[in-house]
Amino acid sequence: MVVKKKKTLTRLAQGRPPLATPSRSMTRKASRTLINKHHQLEKTRIRAIRIGDKETEAKITAELESLGGLDHYQKASLQGQSIDRGGDTSKVLMEWLPLDELKKQTQPLQMLEVGALSTRNACSTSKIFNVEHIDLNSQEPGIQQQDFMERPLPENGKGPFDIISLSLVLNFVPDALGRGAMLLRTLSFLRADTDTTITTEPLFPCLFVVLPRSCVDNSRYFTDDKFDELMAALCYTRVRSKKTQKLAYSLWRRVAGVVKEGLTFPKQEVNPGKTRNNFVMTLKGPKT
Ligand SMILES: C[S@@+](CC[C@H](N)C(=O)[O-])C[C@H]1O[C@@H](n2cnc3c(N)ncnc32)[C@H](O)[C@@H]1O
């Protein structure tokens, strides 16, 4: 028997979702090139904004537009989601949940899917969830065009959702502080009552996160331990975890506790190495 040697992922781009087989609209290579280029340009644009380099910012924005902007990027990502390539990440979440118990609920659970490309993924069609889909750029009438970071906070301070999905969204956010801020913000929309007994094993309220595997396995600044540490500071505990060759899936239950005012989580090198990437999520002060 020939044993296939597992490839070690060295670049963040290698961890992105499986891409399409050649199609009339976009070949596998073309969609991969587009996704990588988009991520690269976004990073450069954010750097330019940070240092006030208006000229570079305008140049990169124009370049992003010439590539077809977010819309084209999403179409490339959608190819990675298509069912025949097993790309729907929400299938893993469905495998993790006690579906029989959840089907007995009189009301469907409330789910917020941030960064939704389709309304037909496994969670959305399961009937277990009432899913609200949002994205920066809506690809379907059932997806509300909304920036999660600008979404109005619940009026009574009580989050309505049992579960939030951030599948391949945090790595889309171009800067470390923005990613941390997004994680922190999930708390405002999740139910705060952590002792609800929806399932025999306490799983809700929770956050489903999918990242390219190289974000936790090959970063100079971020590892699974760091992720646990950051999430613990945000009152989340890991209840499920799975890795495929390219992706790292995790489910985090919100636990009782108060997130410290002005909590910081700095960038620290934990895995030096020339071939590693710079992915990290950080928190800085009260405004993050
Ligand atoms: C790589 S796609 C992932 C899509 C899908 N969730 C998946 O797992 O394949 C990332 C998506 O996140 C969306 N996104 C990023 N930041 C967002 C934000 N702040 N609010 C809403 N959507 C966001 C982008 O517009 C993009 O469509």
The ligand as an SDF file (V2000), in Angstrom:
LIG
                    3D

 27 29  0  0  0  0  0  0  0  0999 V2000
  -13.9550   33.7860    2.5360 C   0  0  0  0  0  0  0  0  0  0  0  0
  -15.5990   34.3490    2.6010 S   0  0  0  0  0  0  0  0  0  0  0  0
  -16.2480   33.0370    3.5910 C   0  0  0  0  0  0  0  0  0  0  0  0
  -17.6240   32.7290    3.2830 C   0  0  0  0  0  0  0  0  0  0  0  0
  -18.2760   31.5480    3.9680 C   0  0  0  0  0  0  0  0  0  0  0  0
  -18.6440   31.8740    5.3290 N   0  0  0  0  0  0  0  0  0  0  0  0
  -17.4430   30.2760    3.9250 C   0  0  0  0  0  0  0  0  0  0  0  0
  -17.2290   29.6700    4.9810 O   0  0  0  0  0  0  0  0  0  0  0  0
  -17.0290   29.8620    2.8420 O   0  0  0  0  0  0  0  0  0  0  0  0
  -15.5340   35.6740    3.7940 C   0  0  0  0  0  0  0  0  0  0  0  0
  -16.8010   36.5140    3.7830 C   0  0  0  0  0  0  0  0  0  0  0  0
  -16.8620   37.2610    4.9960 O   0  0  0  0  0  0  0  0  0  0  0  0
  -17.4690   38.4890    4.7100 C   0  0  0  0  0  0  0  0  0  0  0  0
  -17.1390   39.4460    5.7820 N   0  0  0  0  0  0  0  0  0  0  0  0
  -15.9070   39.8310    6.1830 C   0  0  0  0  0  0  0  0  0  0  0  0
  -15.9930   40.7490    7.1590 N   0  0  0  0  0  0  0  0  0  0  0  0
  -17.3180   40.9490    7.3920 C   0  0  0  0  0  0  0  0  0  0  0  0
  -18.0470   41.8020    8.2550 C   0  0  0  0  0  0  0  0  0  0  0  0
  -17.4190   42.6580    9.0690 N   0  0  0  0  0  0  0  0  0  0  0  0
  -19.3920   41.7620    8.2260 N   0  0  0  0  0  0  0  0  0  0  0  0
  -20.0410   40.9230    7.3810 C   0  0  0  0  0  0  0  0  0  0  0  0
  -19.4020   40.0960    6.5190 N   0  0  0  0  0  0  0  0  0  0  0  0
  -18.0570   40.1060    6.5150 C   0  0  0  0  0  0  0  0  0  0  0  0
  -16.8850   38.8620    3.3470 C   0  0  0  0  0  0  0  0  0  0  0  0
  -17.6720   39.8110    2.6800 O   0  0  0  0  0  0  0  0  0  0  0  0
  -16.8470   37.5170    2.6310 C   0  0  0  0  0  0  0  0  0  0  0  0
  -17.9900   37.2970    1.8600 O   0  0  0  0  0  0  0  0  0  0  0  0
  1  2  1  0
  2  3  1  0
  2 10  1  0
  3  4  1  0
  4  5  1  0
  5  6  1  0
  5  7  1  0
  7  8  2  0
  7  9  1  0
 10 11  1  0
 11 12  1  0
 11 26  1  0
 12 13  1  0
 13 14  1  0
 13 24  1  0
 14 15  1  0
 14 23  1  0
 15 16  2  0
 16 17  1  0
 17 18  1  0
 17 23  2  0
 18 19  1  0
 18 20  2  0
 20 21  1  0
 21 22  2  0
 22 23  1  0
 24 25  1  0
 24 26  1  0
 26 27  1  0
M  CHG  2   2   1   9  -1
M  END
$$$$
